[in-house]
Amino acid sequence: MSKLVNLITGLIGFGLFAVFIIGLSHSISTGFAGFMGGLPFMIIAIFVLALALYNLWEDTLGRKD
């Protein structure tokens, strides 16, 4: 596939993934667990989102074809 198609589909996929993970983190933090109970998950979620964003960058813009 072309770089543009990879970039567009990657951004759409990352956006959907980010909305899901952020929504899940928000619901855990505002629910029964409270902020301090949801803090470990929030930290892990931020780290996983950073890894996904790095992987998107590496697969679309980082490699030289």
C-alpha positions as CSV (number, residue, x, y, z in Angstrom):
1,M,0.0,0.0,0.0
2,S,1.1,3.6,-0.4
3,K,2.4,5.7,2.4
4,L,-0.7,7.9,2.3
5,V,-3.1,5.0,2.7
6,N,-1.0,3.6,5.6
7,L,-1.0,7.0,7.3
8,I,-4.7,7.6,7.0
9,T,-5.7,4.1,8.1
10,G,-3.1,4.2,10.9
11,L,-4.5,7.6,12.2
12,I,-8.0,6.3,12.1
13,G,-7.0,3.1,14.0
14,F,-5.0,5.0,16.5
15,G,-7.8,7.5,17.0
16,L,-10.4,4.7,17.7
17,F,-7.9,3.0,20.0
18,A,-7.1,6.2,21.9
19,V,-10.8,7.0,22.4
20,F,-11.5,3.5,23.7
21,I,-8.5,3.5,26.1
22,I,-9.1,7.1,27.4
23,G,-12.8,6.3,27.9
24,L,-12.0,3.2,29.8
25,S,-9.5,5.0,32.0
26,H,-12.1,7.8,32.6
27,S,-14.8,5.3,33.6
28,I,-12.5,3.5,36.0
29,S,-11.3,6.7,37.6
30,T,-14.8,8.2,38.1
31,G,-16.4,4.9,39.1
32,F,-16.0,2.8,42.2
33,A,-12.2,2.8,42.1
34,G,-11.9,6.5,42.4
35,F,-9.0,8.6,41.1
36,M,-6.3,6.9,43.3
37,G,-7.6,3.4,42.4
38,G,-7.6,4.2,38.7
39,L,-4.3,6.0,38.7
40,P,-2.2,2.8,37.9
41,F,-4.4,2.0,35.0
42,M,-4.2,5.6,33.8
43,I,-0.4,5.5,33.8
44,I,-0.3,2.2,32.0
45,A,-2.8,3.6,29.4
46,I,-0.7,6.6,28.7
47,F,2.4,4.4,28.3
48,V,0.5,2.1,25.9
49,L,-0.8,5.0,23.9
50,A,2.7,6.4,23.6
51,L,3.9,3.0,22.3
52,A,1.1,2.8,19.8
53,L,1.8,6.3,18.6
54,Y,5.5,5.5,18.2
55,N,4.7,2.4,16.3
56,L,2.4,4.4,14.0
57,W,5.2,6.9,13.4
58,E,7.8,4.1,12.8
59,D,5.5,2.2,10.3
60,T,4.4,5.3,8.3
61,L,7.0,8.0,8.5
62,G,10.1,6.4,10.0
63,R,11.1,3.9,7.4
64,K,12.9,4.9,4.2
65,D,11.6,3.0,1.2
